[in-house]
Amino acid sequence: MRDVVRESASAGRLVVWEESARDGAQAKTLMPGGFRVRLAREHGAVFGADGPRHVVFAAGFPAVCAEEFEAVRQVAVEAEGHVSVAAVCRGTRADVRQAVTSVRGSAHARVMVVVPASDAMAGVMVHQDARAALAHGTELVKAARDLDDGVAVDVCLADASRAHHPLMADAAEELTAAGAGTVILADTVGRQLPIEAAEMFARVGAAAPNTVLGSHLHNDLGLGLANTLQALRAGVRVISSSWLGLAERSGMVATEQVLFLLAHHPERAATLLGASPGADLWWRAPDLTRLPTIAALVSEQTGVPLTVTTPIVGTGVGTLSTGTPFVAPDLFQPYDPKTLLGVEPTVVLTQLASGRVVTAVAARLGHRLDAAQARAATAWIKTRAFTAGRATVDEDAFAAYLDGLTRHRAEGTP
C-alpha cells in the first residue's frame, strides 16, 4: 500500500490533519454527513489534485453511534480522491475493526487509534500504566494492518505533553515498525508552553528517527499556533488543525491561520521554520483565496461566528474606518487582502471616521460633497454612533441622510 501522507511528510511537505468534523464536534457542533463531504472536497480543492497528499480529513468517530458511522462512511465514499479520509477510534480491537470498516475501500483511507502516553491518562482511559498502554497500541496497529493492508494506520499519543519523552520515542519506533504511518503527539489539554513543545518534539524526533511525527495541540492557553510552529521547526510536517479552531474546550490551531501563515510569504515562512529559503512545504501551494469562503461555510453550518477580530477570515479583514489608514492602507496591514485572499477593501463608517472617509463613502453612494457638506455629514455620523451606542453606522441610513442633505443644498434650504 502506498502511504501518500508518510511520503509527503518524509519529503518535507506539509500535511494538514483536519479536525473540524471530529474534534470539532466536542466544541458542541455537529456536521451532517453531506456537509462533511462538502467540507472535505472544498478543503482538498485548496491543493487541487494534490489534496490527498496535503490533507487528511478526520471524518469522525464511528463508535459514537450508527449515524456517526454512516457519516464517516459517506465521506470515505464521496470525498475519495479529494483528500485522504480518516476515521478515529479508541484503543480497542472492536473500535479498530469498526473504524477500518468505515473507510475500507476508499483510496488513501486511514484510521487513527488514540493511545494514552502518560501514566495519568493511561490510568483513566485503559486502567494500565503508560508502558502497557503503548505496548497494547503496537498490537492494535498490527491488528489493523491485518484487517486491511489497504488502510493506513496512525496512532495519536494522548497527553504526550505530560508523558516521558524516552518512553514515547521507544514506543514511536515500535509503532512504526509494526506498520504505523505517523505517530501524533497530542497536547490533549492545551497545557504546553512553546519552549516545552519545542523540547518534546525535538527530543522524541531525535530518538525516533524512523518515525514520522505529527502534532495535535490544543489552545487552552492560547498557544496552539505557537506550539504548532515549534513542532514545525523541529521537523514535524503532519499538523492537526481545525477550521475556525473548532475543537474541545478552547479549541486548537485554526486551519485558515496556519495555512495562511505558512503560504502567504514563502521567504518569511522559511525563516519562521528555520529552513533554507529553497525548502518547499508544498507539492502544490494552497489557493489562499478559498480560505474565506470555506471559513464562512463552516461558520454558517456550526453557528460559530466570524468576528471582527478573527484573523485571516474575520469580518474586520480588509476594512478601513479612520483617516490615515484610509490614505495609506499598505502601511496599516501586514498583507494585501485583495491579492492574497480575494477580499475587496471595504470602508466602514464609525465614530472615528474622518472627512476623507466620509467623502469617499458618499461618493460611492452617488453623492459629491463640498467641504461644508462633508463636515456636516461627519458630525452626523459621530452623533449617530454615540446616540445608538454602536460604532458602525448603517450605510442605508447614511444614504438617506445624504439624500436629504444634498437635496436641501440644491434647493437652497438650510
N, C-alpha and C positions, 0 to 999 in steps of 0.2 A: 504494500500500500504506500502511495506517495503522500507524505505529510507536508502539505504546502505551507503550513504555519511554521513548523520547525525549520523548513528550508528557508523561509523568508527571514526569520529571526537569526538564523545562523549566518545569513548573508548580510546582516546588519540592517535589514529593512524593518520598518515599524509594523507591528500587528496590533490593532485595537481590539480588545476583548470587550464587546459592547454589552452592558449590563442593564439597560433601562427597562427591558421587558422582564428580567428575572429579579435581580436585586432591587430594581426599581419598584417592584410590587410591594416591597417592605417599606416603601415611602407612602403606603396607603393609596396606591394607584392600581388600576387593572387595565391591561391592554388585551382586547379580544384577539383571537387568532388572526382574523383578517387584517387587523391593524398591525399586528406583529409582522405579518408578511410584507405589508406595505413599507413599514419602517425598515425592515431588513433590506428590501430592494432599494429603497432610497439611500440607505447608508452605503450599500455596495456601489451604487452609481457614483458616489463621490470619487471612487477609484476606477470607474469604468470596468473594463474587462478583468482588471486585476483585483476586483472586490474580494474574491475568496482568499487571495494571498495577503490582503491587508485587514480584513475584518472577520473576526469570529463573533457571530451573533448568538449570545446566550438566550435561547428561545424560551426557556422556562425550566421549571422543576416538576417533572412529570408525576412524582409521587404525591403531589398536593391533592389531586382529585382527578376524576375521569376527564373533566372539562379541560384541566390544565394539560393533561397528557395529549388530548386531541389538539390543543392549540400548538403544542410543541411539534406534533406530527405534521400539522398543516404547514408550519414554517419550513420544516425539513423538506417537504414535498414541493411547496410553491415558491420558496426562495432559493432553491437549488441553483447553483451557478452564479448567483449574485453575491453570496457570502459563504463562509464556512459556518454551518449551523451546529450549535452545541446544545446538549441537554445537561443539566446539572443535577447531581444526586448526592445523597448521603453515603457514608461508607459501609453499606451493607450489600450483600450479594443480591438480595431481592431488588433493591433500588438500582443497582448497577445493571441488572438484567432488564429492568423496565426502561431505564434511560437509553440503553443500546437499542432496544426495540423501537423507541420513539423516533430515532433518527436513522435507523437502518435503511440502507439503500440509497441515501442521499449522497451526492458527490461531496467529498471533503467533510463528511459528518464527524462529529466529535462528542465525547461525553467528558464532563469534568466531575471527578469524585472529590468530595470535601473530606479531608482527614485532619484531625486536630494535631497540632505540633507542640503545644505546651502541655505540661503536666496538668495545669489547672483546667484547661479546656478539654483535655482528654478525659479527665475525671468526670466532667459534666456530660460530655457527649457520648462516650463509649464505656465509661466506668473502668478505664485502664490507665496506665501511665503513658506518657508520650511515646516512649520507645516501642511499647507493644502496639499502640495505635498505628504508628508509622510502619511497623513490620506488617500489620494487617493490611495497610494500604498497598503495600507491594503485592500481596496476594490478590487483592482486588484488581489491580492493573493486569496481572496475568489472567485472571478470570475474565475480565472484559475483552482482552485480546483473543482469548479462546472462544468467546461467544461470537465474535465477528471481527476478523482481522481487517475489514474494510472501514472500521470505525476507529478513529484515533482516540487515545485516552490521555487526558490531562489530570493532574492532581493539584488541588488547592490546599495548601497547608494553612489551616485556620489558626489564628492567634500566633502567627510567626513572630510578631513583634515582641512577644514575651517568651519565646522559645529559645532553646540552647543552640547557638549557631553551628557548632561542630556536629551536633546530632542531626540538625536539618540538612547539613551538607552531605553527611553519610547517607541519610535517607534519600536525598535527591538523586544521588548516584545509583542507589539501589533501585529506585523507582524508574529511572531512565533505563537501566539495564533490563528491567522487567518489561519495558515497552512504552513507558510514558513519553508523550511528545513534549510536553512542557510541565514544569513544576512551578506553581504560582505561590509566591509568598504573600500572605494576607495580613495587613494590619486591620484585623477584624473589628476592633473597637476604636480605631482612629486615634490612637494614643501617641504615636511616634512623633518625635521632633526630626527635622531634616537631617541632623547630624547622626541620629540613631538609625534612620532609614539608610543613609549612605553606608554606615558601618555594616548593617545587616546584609545588604545586597553585595557589598564588596567582599565580605568575609565568606559568605556562603558561595558566591560565584567563584572565588579563587579556589575554594576547597572542593568544588564540584565542577570540574572543567568540562565534563561530558554532558552536563545538564543545560537545557535551555530554560532559563528562569523567566518568570513573569511576575508582575506586580498586581496587587489588588488592595488599594489603600483608601481607607475611609477618611472622612473630612470633619470629624467631630471637633477638632481643634482648629479647623480652617486651614489645615496644612496638607490636604490631599494632593494638590497640584505641586506644591514644593517638594513633597516626598516622592512623588512620581518622577520629577525631574532628577532627583538624586538617584533613583533606580536607573534612569536612562543614562546618567553619567557613569554609572557602574557597569554599563554594557547591556542592561536589560532592554529587550526590544519587543516584548509582549506586555502591553499595559492595559489594565482594566479601567474602563471609564463608563460614563452613562450620560445620555442626553439630559441636559439641564442639571446634571449632577444627581439625578434621582437614585436613591439607594436608602438603606436602612438609616434611621435616626437623622443625622445631619448630611447624609449623602456621601458622595465620593467625587473624585475629579470629574469635571464636566467634559464630555466628548468634544463639544464645539470649541472649548477653550484650549484643550491640549492640542487638537489638530491645527487650529489657527496658529498657536504659538510656535509650533514646530515647522509650519509650512510657509508662513507669510513672508519670512525674511530668512532664506536659507543660510546666509553667512552668519547671521546672529544666532540661528539655531545651532550651527556647528560650534560656535563659541560657548553657547549655553551648555552643550553636551560634552564639551572638552574634546570634540572630534576635529579631525583635519577638515579644512574647507571643502575638500573634494568628496568627503564622505556623504553618501546618499541614503536617506531614510526610505526612499520610495522606489517601487517598481514603476509607479505612475503617481505623480504628485496629485494630492487631493484637489478637487474642484471646490474651492472655498466659497464660491457664490451659492452653493447648495446649502450651506450651513444654516442661514436664517430661515429658509423655508422648512427644513426638517425640524428645527427647534420650534417653529410655530405650530407644526403638526403635532408634535409631542405635547406642547402646552395645551392645545385645544383638546386633545384626547384625554389628558390626565387632569386638567384643571389647574395645573401648576403654572402660575403667571410668569410672563416675561416682564420684568420690572424695568424702570428707567435706568437702574444701575447694574443690570445683568450684563456682564462682559460679553462682547462679540455679537450677541444676538438680541440684546435688550432694546427696549423702546427708546433709550437715550442715544443709541449709536447713530452718528451722523447728524445729530440735532445741534442747532445753534440758537442762542437766545440773547446773547449780550454783544456789545459793540465791538470790542477788539477781536474776539474770535470770529465774528462775522466778517470783519475786514481781512483778517489773515488766518483763515481756518487751518492751514497746514501747520501753523505754529502751535496749535492748541489740540492736536490729536496725534496719536502715535503711528497712525497708518491712514491710508485713503480708503474709507469705507466703500466708496463707489467702485473703485478699481478692483479691490480685493474681495469684497462681499456682494457687490452689486446693489448696495444700499444707497439710494439717492439722498443727498443732503437735504435736510428739512429745517426751515426756520420756524421756531416756536415762539409765540407771544407770551411773555410773562411780565411780572412786575419789574424785571431787570432790563426790559427792552430799551434800547437806545433809539434815537431818532432815525438812524440809518436802518436799523432793523424794521422799525415800523413803516418807514417809507418803502422798503423792499417788499414787505408783505402786502402793503396797499397796492403796489404796482402789480403784483401777481394776481390780486383780486380785481384788477382793472381800474384802479384809481391813481391818478397822478397828483400828489400832494405838494402844495407850496410850503414854504417854511412855517407859516402860521398854522396851516392845517396839520403839518407834521407834529408841531408842538402840542396842539390840541388833542390829536389822536394818541400821542404818547401819554399825556396826562390822563386821558380816559382809560387807557389800558391799565395803568398803575392803580387808579382808583377802583376799577372793576375787579382787579385781582384781590385787593385788600378787602373790598366790600364782600366778595364771595368767600374769602378765606381760602382760596385756591390759587396756586401760582399760574397755571395755564389758562389763558383766555381763549374761549371758543372762537374759531375763525368765522363761523356763521354770524355770531353776534357782532363781531368786529366789522364784517362786511355790511351788516345792516346799519351800524353806526356810520360807516363811511358813506353809504348811500345818502343818509341824511346830511352829513357834513358837507359833502361836495355839492349836493343839490341846493342846500341853503346858500352856499357861497356863490354858486352860479346864478341864483335868484337874487343875490344881493341882500339876503336876510341874515341876521346875526346868528 
